Amino acid sequence: MTTSSAERIAAALEETLNLPFRSFYRPNILPSLFSGLLAHHDLRAYADSAVLPKMELSASLPPLPPPGHRSHANRLAIESELYRHLESMYNVGGFSETAVEFCMTNLPMDRCGDSDYDSDNGGGITVSARGFQMKEFAPIGKPADVDRVLKWVMEYPLSTVNHMLHLVYPGTNDWTIQEGKDEDHDKQLFRWARWGRDETTITEAQDTWAESVMVFVQPPWILTQADLEAFVNCPTFPPANTPRKLKSNERLWGKIWDICAQKHSHWFVLTTYWGWSSRTLGRTGAFTSGIIPFDSRKPTIVQCLFFWFASALAPQLQPVGAWTIPEVSGEVANYDTQLPCTHRSIFRLRKRLKERDALLAFVRKPSR
């Protein structure tokens, strides 16, 4: 192969990967023709092969509870509230099979878009897959706190799925991954990110109701596998007038319901990075999938998230086989607007009144 041929190959690689020509061209070293496909050349095969990298924890952490044991450390500052109308939780049957079928139907096998990476906004496809080219990224490091776990979630699966959605459905280009800013006393236990409409692109009032997906993150030393199973298998949520304190899994449900309501989102994912579960919220009920491990291959986490995120925008995107929130018989639009009259301070009262206004707007949102 002549030097000019090598230059042409390097130039083509430069155009495809949006990387400088000098990253590829070396006068005495020819670029390999067998280094693998680019993900956007066959997103269907890529999603089917993309397995999340293993996240190891920092040695500075104390030992995790033994397998099958709960941590008893998930002390979220959540209490019963009259405005919170969550009653029953239901399991979504056949989630894994449906996610795989959805991706095999809706992800293209041919080239889609121009690059695996978003040169304008940063990010892109970062989860490696057998047979596909990947950039080398700086290591994130071993988590010792929830912020680092959140970074693993955002840098690998969320960045990847966000870019895949932009490639397949250009109408989602205004939807981005936004890190939540928690300033309450749960910030050492609980973090979240949101895939939703970029607020800077909103020009009409109705756009503030655009659907989004919340991604809630807790570290695996706080939410163990046993804790996650207790959350998924929780069948009902206690009424506000229950005399007992909320259990750990119930406090987590309450925390998630409150944030979803404030952000006007009916779709969410709960993860420790090691385990993932997708859910939706109706007016008084919630629907949950089983727990999918990070290294699952059928389906992959990439397939699960693509399926769930695309389903959240199904009325707009019209994908084939999207999941929709079922209408559960017995759910009624009976929304009590009264807040408890016993508060520890005026500050707490003002905070709850503000939360109430956001929650009432959420539950009164007209159905589309």
C-alpha positions as CSV (number, residue, x, y, z in Angstrom):
1,M,0.0,0.0,0.0
2,T,1.4,3.4,-1.0
3,T,1.8,6.4,1.3
4,S,-1.0,8.2,-0.5
5,S,-3.3,5.2,0.1
6,A,-2.5,5.4,3.9
7,E,-3.3,9.1,3.8
8,R,-6.7,8.5,2.3
9,I,-7.5,5.8,4.8
10,A,-6.4,8.1,7.7
11,A,-8.4,11.0,6.3
12,A,-11.5,8.8,6.1
13,L,-11.0,7.7,9.7
14,E,-10.6,11.4,10.6
15,E,-13.9,12.3,9.0
16,T,-15.7,9.3,10.6
17,L,-14.4,9.7,14.2
18,N,-14.0,13.5,14.2
19,L,-10.4,13.2,15.4
20,P,-7.3,15.0,14.2
21,F,-5.6,13.5,11.1
22,R,-2.4,13.2,13.1
23,S,-4.1,10.8,15.5
24,F,-4.1,8.2,12.7
25,Y,-1.5,9.1,10.1
26,R,2.0,7.8,10.7
27,P,4.2,7.7,7.5
28,N,5.7,4.3,8.4
29,I,2.6,2.7,10.1
30,L,-0.4,1.8,8.1
31,P,-3.8,2.0,9.7
32,S,-5.4,-1.4,10.4
33,L,-8.3,-2.3,8.3
34,F,-9.5,-4.9,10.8
35,S,-9.9,-2.9,14.0
36,G,-13.7,-3.3,14.1
37,L,-16.8,-1.4,13.1
38,L,-17.9,2.0,14.4
39,A,-21.0,1.6,16.5
40,H,-23.1,4.0,14.4
41,H,-22.5,1.8,11.4
42,D,-24.6,-1.0,13.0
43,L,-26.4,0.2,16.2
44,R,-28.5,-3.0,16.4
45,A,-25.5,-5.3,16.6
46,Y,-23.6,-2.8,18.8
47,A,-26.4,-2.6,21.5
48,D,-26.7,-6.4,21.4
49,S,-22.9,-6.7,22.2
50,A,-22.3,-3.7,24.5
51,V,-21.7,-4.8,28.1
52,L,-21.0,-2.3,30.8
53,P,-17.5,-2.3,32.2
54,K,-17.0,-3.6,35.7
55,M,-17.1,-1.1,38.5
56,E,-14.8,-2.0,41.4
57,L,-15.1,-0.1,44.7
58,S,-12.5,1.8,46.6
59,A,-10.5,-0.2,49.2
60,S,-11.2,2.7,51.6
61,L,-14.8,1.5,52.0
62,P,-15.8,-0.8,54.9
63,P,-16.7,-4.3,53.9
64,L,-20.1,-4.7,52.2
65,P,-22.8,-6.7,53.9
66,P,-22.7,-10.5,53.1
67,P,-24.8,-11.6,50.1
68,G,-28.5,-11.7,50.9
69,H,-28.2,-9.2,53.7
70,R,-29.5,-5.6,53.8
71,S,-27.3,-2.7,54.7
72,H,-29.7,-0.9,57.2
73,A,-27.9,2.3,56.2
74,N,-30.5,3.7,53.8
75,R,-31.8,6.3,56.2
76,L,-33.5,8.7,53.8
77,A,-35.2,11.7,55.4
78,I,-38.7,10.8,54.1
79,E,-42.0,10.7,56.1
80,S,-45.6,10.0,55.3
81,E,-47.3,12.8,53.5
82,L,-51.0,13.5,52.6
83,Y,-50.1,14.7,49.1
84,R,-48.3,11.5,48.2
85,H,-50.9,9.3,46.5
86,L,-48.9,6.2,45.8
87,E,-50.8,3.0,46.6
88,S,-49.8,-0.1,44.7
89,M,-46.8,-1.4,42.8
90,Y,-47.0,-4.0,39.9
91,N,-44.4,-6.0,38.2
92,V,-43.8,-5.7,34.4
93,G,-43.8,-9.2,33.0
94,G,-41.5,-10.1,30.1
95,F,-39.4,-7.0,30.3
96,S,-36.1,-8.5,29.2
97,E,-37.6,-10.2,26.1
98,T,-39.6,-7.1,25.2
99,A,-36.5,-4.9,25.5
100,V,-34.5,-7.1,23.1
101,E,-37.3,-7.4,20.6
102,F,-37.8,-3.6,20.7
103,C,-34.1,-2.9,19.9
104,M,-34.0,-5.6,17.2
105,T,-37.0,-3.9,15.6
106,N,-36.1,-0.2,16.0
107,L,-32.3,0.0,15.9
108,P,-30.9,0.2,12.4
109,M,-28.3,-2.2,10.9
110,D,-27.1,0.4,8.4
111,R,-25.0,3.5,9.1
112,C,-26.9,6.1,11.1
113,G,-25.5,9.5,11.6
114,D,-21.9,10.7,11.2
115,S,-20.0,9.8,14.3
116,D,-20.0,7.8,17.5
117,Y,-19.3,11.0,19.4
118,D,-21.0,14.3,19.9
119,S,-18.4,16.9,18.9
120,D,-20.7,19.8,19.7
121,N,-21.9,18.9,23.2
122,G,-19.4,16.2,24.3
123,G,-20.1,12.6,25.2
124,G,-21.2,9.8,22.9
125,I,-20.9,6.1,22.7
126,T,-18.5,5.0,25.4
127,V,-19.5,1.4,26.3
128,S,-17.1,-1.0,24.5
129,A,-18.5,-3.9,22.5
130,R,-16.8,-6.9,20.9
131,G,-16.1,-6.2,17.2
132,F,-16.5,-2.4,17.5
133,Q,-13.9,0.4,17.7
134,M,-13.8,2.5,20.9
135,K,-11.8,5.5,22.0
136,E,-9.6,5.3,25.0
137,F,-11.1,7.3,27.9
138,A,-9.5,8.5,31.1
139,P,-10.4,6.1,33.9
140,I,-13.1,7.3,36.3
141,G,-11.6,5.6,39.4
142,K,-13.0,3.3,42.0
143,P,-16.0,4.9,43.9
144,A,-15.8,5.7,47.6
145,D,-18.9,7.9,47.5
146,V,-22.2,8.2,45.7
147,D,-20.9,11.0,43.5
148,R,-18.4,8.7,41.9
149,V,-21.0,6.0,41.3
150,L,-23.2,8.6,39.6
151,K,-20.2,9.5,37.3
152,W,-19.9,5.8,36.3
153,V,-23.6,5.8,35.4
154,M,-23.5,9.1,33.5
155,E,-20.2,8.5,31.6
156,Y,-20.9,5.0,30.4
157,P,-24.6,3.9,29.9
158,L,-26.3,7.3,30.0
159,S,-23.9,9.0,27.6
160,T,-24.1,6.0,25.2
161,V,-27.9,5.7,25.1
162,N,-28.3,9.5,24.9
163,H,-26.2,9.6,21.7
164,M,-27.9,6.5,20.3
165,L,-31.3,8.2,20.7
166,H,-30.0,11.3,19.0
167,L,-28.8,9.2,16.1
168,V,-31.9,7.1,15.6
169,Y,-34.4,9.8,16.5
170,P,-33.0,13.3,15.6
171,G,-36.1,14.8,17.2
172,T,-34.6,14.0,20.6
173,N,-31.6,16.3,20.1
174,D,-32.9,18.7,22.6
175,W,-33.1,16.0,25.2
176,T,-29.9,15.8,27.2
177,I,-28.5,14.1,30.4
178,Q,-28.6,16.6,33.2
179,E,-27.1,16.0,36.6
180,G,-29.4,16.7,39.6
181,K,-28.3,19.2,42.2
182,D,-29.3,17.8,45.6
183,E,-28.7,20.0,48.6
184,D,-30.8,18.1,51.2
185,H,-29.6,15.8,53.9
186,D,-29.8,12.7,51.6
187,K,-27.1,13.8,49.3
188,Q,-24.6,11.3,50.7
189,L,-27.0,8.5,50.1
190,F,-28.9,9.4,46.9
191,R,-28.2,11.2,43.7
192,W,-30.1,11.5,40.4
193,A,-29.8,12.5,36.8
194,R,-32.5,13.4,34.3
195,W,-32.8,12.7,30.6
196,G,-35.1,15.5,29.5
197,R,-35.7,18.6,27.4
198,D,-32.9,21.1,27.7
199,E,-34.4,24.0,29.5
200,T,-32.6,26.5,27.2
201,T,-34.5,25.1,24.2
202,I,-38.0,25.6,25.8
203,T,-40.0,28.3,24.0
204,E,-43.6,27.5,24.9
205,A,-45.3,26.8,28.2
206,Q,-46.5,23.3,27.0
207,D,-42.9,22.2,26.5
208,T,-42.3,22.3,30.2
209,W,-44.5,19.2,30.4
210,A,-42.3,17.3,27.9
211,E,-41.8,13.8,29.2
212,S,-38.4,12.8,30.7
213,V,-36.7,9.9,32.4
214,M,-35.3,10.2,35.9
215,V,-32.3,8.0,36.8
216,F,-31.8,7.5,40.5
217,V,-28.5,6.3,41.9
218,Q,-27.6,4.8,45.2
219,P,-24.2,3.2,46.0
220,P,-24.2,-0.6,46.4
221,W,-23.0,-0.4,50.0
222,I,-26.2,1.6,50.8
223,L,-28.6,-0.2,48.5
224,T,-27.5,-3.8,48.5
225,Q,-28.9,-6.5,46.2
226,A,-31.2,-7.5,49.0
227,D,-32.3,-3.9,49.5
228,L,-33.0,-3.5,45.8
229,E,-35.0,-6.7,45.8
230,A,-37.1,-5.5,48.7
231,F,-37.8,-2.3,46.8
232,V,-38.8,-4.1,43.6
233,N,-41.0,-6.5,45.5
234,C,-42.7,-3.9,47.7
235,P,-46.5,-4.5,46.8
236,T,-48.1,-1.5,48.4
237,F,-47.3,1.9,49.9
238,P,-48.8,2.7,53.3
239,P,-51.4,5.5,53.5
240,A,-50.4,8.8,55.0
241,N,-52.3,8.2,58.2
242,T,-50.4,5.0,59.0
243,P,-49.3,5.1,62.7
244,R,-45.9,3.4,62.0
245,K,-42.8,4.8,60.5
246,L,-41.9,4.1,56.9
247,K,-39.6,1.1,56.2
248,S,-36.4,1.6,54.3
249,N,-37.8,0.4,51.0
250,E,-41.0,2.6,51.5
251,R,-38.9,5.7,52.2
252,L,-37.1,5.1,48.9
253,W,-40.4,4.8,47.1
254,G,-41.5,8.0,48.7
255,K,-38.3,9.8,47.8
256,I,-38.6,8.7,44.2
257,W,-42.2,9.6,43.9
258,D,-41.7,13.1,45.2
259,I,-38.8,13.9,42.8
260,C,-40.6,12.4,39.8
261,A,-43.6,14.5,40.6
262,Q,-41.6,17.7,41.0
263,K,-39.9,17.1,37.7
264,H,-43.1,16.1,35.9
265,S,-41.7,12.7,35.0
266,H,-43.6,9.4,34.9
267,W,-40.5,7.2,33.9
268,F,-37.6,6.4,36.0
269,V,-34.7,4.0,36.5
270,L,-33.1,2.9,39.8
271,T,-29.6,1.7,39.8
272,T,-26.5,0.9,42.0
273,Y,-24.6,0.4,38.7
274,W,-24.3,-3.2,39.7
275,G,-28.0,-3.7,39.4
276,W,-30.7,-1.9,37.3
277,S,-34.5,-1.7,37.4
278,S,-36.8,0.3,35.2
279,R,-40.2,1.7,36.4
280,T,-43.1,4.0,35.5
281,L,-45.5,5.9,37.7
282,G,-49.2,6.2,37.2
283,R,-51.5,8.4,39.2
284,T,-51.6,6.1,42.2
285,G,-49.6,3.0,41.0
286,A,-46.1,2.1,39.9
287,F,-44.9,-0.5,37.5
288,T,-41.5,-2.1,37.9
289,S,-39.2,-4.5,36.0
290,G,-37.0,-7.1,37.5
291,I,-33.4,-6.4,38.4
292,I,-31.0,-6.6,35.5
293,P,-27.3,-7.0,36.4
294,F,-24.8,-4.6,34.9
295,D,-23.1,-7.4,32.9
296,S,-26.3,-8.8,31.5
297,R,-26.0,-9.9,27.9
298,K,-29.7,-10.8,27.1
299,P,-30.7,-8.0,27.3
300,T,-27.7,-5.7,27.7
301,I,-28.2,-2.6,29.9
302,V,-27.8,-0.5,26.8
303,Q,-30.8,-2.3,25.2
304,C,-32.8,-1.9,28.4
305,L,-32.2,1.8,28.6
306,F,-32.7,2.5,24.9
307,F,-36.1,0.6,25.1
308,W,-37.1,2.5,28.2
309,F,-36.0,6.0,27.1
310,A,-37.6,5.6,23.7
311,S,-40.8,4.3,25.3
312,A,-41.0,7.4,27.4
313,L,-41.3,9.5,24.3
314,A,-43.4,7.1,22.3
315,P,-46.2,9.5,21.5
316,Q,-43.6,11.7,19.8
317,L,-41.3,9.2,18.3
318,Q,-43.8,6.5,17.4
319,P,-41.4,3.5,17.7
320,V,-42.7,0.0,17.1
321,G,-43.4,-2.0,20.2
322,A,-43.0,0.7,22.8
323,W,-44.1,0.1,26.4
324,T,-47.0,2.2,27.6
325,I,-48.2,2.8,31.2
326,P,-51.2,0.5,31.7
327,E,-54.5,1.9,32.9
328,V,-55.0,0.0,36.2
329,S,-58.6,-0.4,37.3
330,G,-59.3,1.1,40.6
331,E,-57.1,4.1,40.2
332,V,-59.1,7.2,40.9
333,A,-58.3,10.9,40.5
334,N,-59.0,11.8,44.2
335,Y,-56.3,14.2,45.1
336,D,-56.3,15.6,48.6
337,T,-54.6,19.0,48.6
338,Q,-54.3,19.3,52.4
339,L,-50.9,19.2,54.0
340,P,-50.2,18.1,57.6
341,C,-50.6,21.0,60.0
342,T,-47.9,19.9,62.4
343,H,-44.5,21.2,61.3
344,R,-41.3,21.6,63.2
345,S,-40.6,25.0,61.8
346,I,-41.8,27.8,59.5
347,F,-39.0,26.9,57.1
348,R,-40.2,23.3,56.8
349,L,-43.7,24.5,56.2
350,R,-42.7,26.8,53.4
351,K,-40.6,24.0,51.8
352,R,-43.5,21.6,51.9
353,L,-46.0,24.1,50.5
354,K,-43.6,24.6,47.6
355,E,-43.3,20.9,47.1
356,R,-47.1,20.6,47.2
357,D,-47.6,23.1,44.4
358,A,-45.3,21.1,42.2
359,L,-46.9,17.8,43.1
360,L,-50.4,19.1,42.5
361,A,-49.4,20.3,39.1
362,F,-48.0,16.8,38.4
363,V,-51.1,14.9,39.3
364,R,-53.5,17.3,37.6
365,K,-51.7,17.2,34.3
366,P,-54.2,16.4,31.6
367,S,-53.8,13.1,29.9
368,R,-52.6,13.2,26.3
